[in-house]
Amino acid sequence: MPAVIREILEALTLAMIVFIIIQASAQNFRVEGSSMSPTLEGQQYLLVNKLVYARFDQERFSRIIPFWQVDKSTESLSFRSPWRGEIIVFNFPGEPRRDFVKRVIGTPGDEVEIRNGEVRVNGGILRESYLQDQDRGSDSMAPVLLAENQYFVMGDNRRHSNDSRDWGPVPEDNILGKVALVYWPFANWGTPD
């Protein structure tokens, strides 16, 4: 085989490997609406880190790696689960083909309650420095106890957000990744708080 053809095949193979790695670890997302304002504005483009919450099936890998023995299929998160305060992108539970972006307020096992616009998690008032006073609203919500693998999410613009207050917790399986970067418009380049 001539060296030129071999080099072209190697370059194409490397390009495909890089493409697959990028597709598995990152996704772009366009913000729709004002539910996350002022943190995120409509029409901004985000880079979502899918790898941080990726699923890892131990039984599947035990079939590939000879010295790794697993008796039953156990799927777990590769690195970690979402933390309270992180901004995530997820498949909307009511219509899984739609993706939403919201902030994690409650994690599995938490009890979330709202009294006169103040969010309480496990009885304590949640400190939300990312909110402006006019965004808090004055809503109240009875306590919600999150089951294993459930997350309570809310938009930063509480008065104009369709979130877990309306349709309940987000299952862990619906979470696509963590918002890592605002990349467009370029004037807003950076990591959201």
N, C-alpha and C positions, 0 to 999 in steps of 0.2 A: 504494500500500500504506500503510495507516495506520501511524503512528509506533510505536504500541504493539506491533503485530505484528512490525515490523522490529526493534525492541529485543529482543523475546523470541527471535527467530531469531538475532540476533547473540549474545545471552547463551548460547543453546544451542550455537551453533557454537564459541564460546570455551570453554565447559565441556567439549565433546567433545575439542577440541585439548589442553586441560590434562590430561584423563583419559588420552589416548593418550600424552602425554609422560611422565606419571607411570608408566603401565604399562610403558613401554619402558625407564625408567631405574631403577625401584625395585620391590622385591618384599618381601612380609613372609614370615616363616618361623618356625615354632614348633619349639623344641628338643625332641627326643624322647630320653629316656634320660640317662645320666650320662657318656657318653664324653668330653665336653669339660669336665667338672667339674675344678676349681672355677671356671674362667673363665666357662663358661656352664652353667646348671643346667636340668634338665628343666622343661618347661612355660613357659620364658621365650619371649617374642616378640621377634624381631629384624627390623630393616630392612636389606635387602640392596641394595647399590649395584650394579646391573646395568650401568650405563653405563661404569664404569671399565675393564671388560674387554670391552666391546662389539666386535663384529666389523664391519669396514668393507670392503665389496667395491668396490674401485677401478673395476673395469670397469663395474659397474652405474651408479655415479655419473658415469662418463664419457659415458654415453648421455644423461644429464640436463643436464650442464654442457657447453656447446658448446666451450669452449677447452681442456678437459681430455681428453687423448688417451691411452688405454691399449690396448695391443695384445692382451693376454691377461688372463683373469680372475685377479686376485690378491686374496686375502682376507687382511686383517691386522687386528690389534687396533687400535682407534681411539686409545687412550691408552697403555696399557701392559699387560704380562703380570703375573700374580701374583708377588709377592715372597716369599721365605722368611720365615716367621713370621706371615704374614697368615692370618686366619681366613676361609675361603671356604665357599660353599654350592655344591653340584654335584649333578648327576644320578649316582646310584650306578651304576658301570659294569655290575654284574651284573643290575640291574633299573632301567632308565632312568626309570621313572615315580616312583621314590622319590628324594627329595632328602636328602643328608647334609650335615652341617657338620663340618669338620675344619680343622686348621692345616697350612699348607704347610711341609714340611720340606725337600724337594728340588725343584729346578727343572730344566728341560731341560739335559742335559749333566752334571748332578751324579752323583756316585757316593755312594749312601747305604748305610751299614752300621751295625749295632747290636752293641755288645760289652758284655755284662753291664749292660744298661740304658742305657748311654751311646750317644747317637746321634752318628755321625761322618759328616760331609759332606766329600767330597773329602779324606779323611785326617785332618781336624781335628775335634776334639770340638765339637759344636754347643752353644753357651751358651743354655740355656733357662730364663730367669728366671721365666717364667710357670708352671713346674712346681714342685710341692712334692716333697720327697724321696720320700715314700711313693708318689707317682704314677708314678715313673720305671720301676718294675719291674726285673727282672733278665734280661730276654730278650736273646737274641743273634740276629742275622740276617746271613746272608752278604751281601756287597756287591751292590747293585743299581745298574746304570748306566741312567740315564734317557735315553730317546731324545728326539728333537725333539718338542715339544708334549706331553710327559708330566710329571706332577707327582706327587711322593710326599707323601702326607698322613697325619697321625696325630692321634688325639685327645689331649687334655691329660691325661686319666685313662688312662694307658697300660695299666694292668692290666685295664681294662674297656672297651676300645675295639676295634671292628671297623673296621680301616683298611687302608692299603696294605700292611702286613705280612701281611695275610690274603688280599687279592684283587688286589694289584698297583697300579701307578700309575694315576692318573686322567688320561684324555686331555683336552687343552685344550678340545676341543669340548663336554665335559660340564660345564665350569665355568659357573655361572650368575652369580656375582658375589661381591663382598667384603662381609663383615659390617660394617655401618657403625654400627649403634646397637642397644642393647637398649632396647626401649620399654615392655615390660611383664613383670613387675610394675613399677609406677612406682618402687618403692624401689630397683630395680636400674638405673634409667635411666642411660645413659651408653655410652661406646664401650668395647668389650672390648679387653684388652691382647693 
